[in-house]
């Protein structure tokens, strides 16, 4: 079944990258490991908490790639040193991605009691209004000119 494009209106120009992000989110959201919470902890502050019991700081990596927050975990498999009679806790690797909106900044990440907390700040952009000069075209003496818009 194909997905109906969300941003196919002629009034929405330049939103192709949002379509790509939605596709990426749909692919990565199917895996439920590790479980996580996203909470608002202040007017402009957010916190992502991932349950990463068994992972050390050396096993975890938090990066920002383009507009994505990517959390990776990889445990070293030490089967050579242990003889298991039952193994119910598997050494498992994961990658969890979060698409960040414009204006979201990652402030800090900390590991405490098997939970990885990632602190985010959302700054509200100031609305910008710009006036675009309209040039008259059609006079024999004037030619259309390129306008620098900042």
Secondary structure, DSSP 8 states (H G I E B T S, - for coil): -----SS--TT--S-HHHHHHHHHHHHHTT---S-EEEEE-SSSEEEEEEE-TT--GGGEEEEEETTEEEEEE-----TTT---S---S----EEEEEE--TTEEEEEEEEETTEEEEEEEE-----------------SS---------
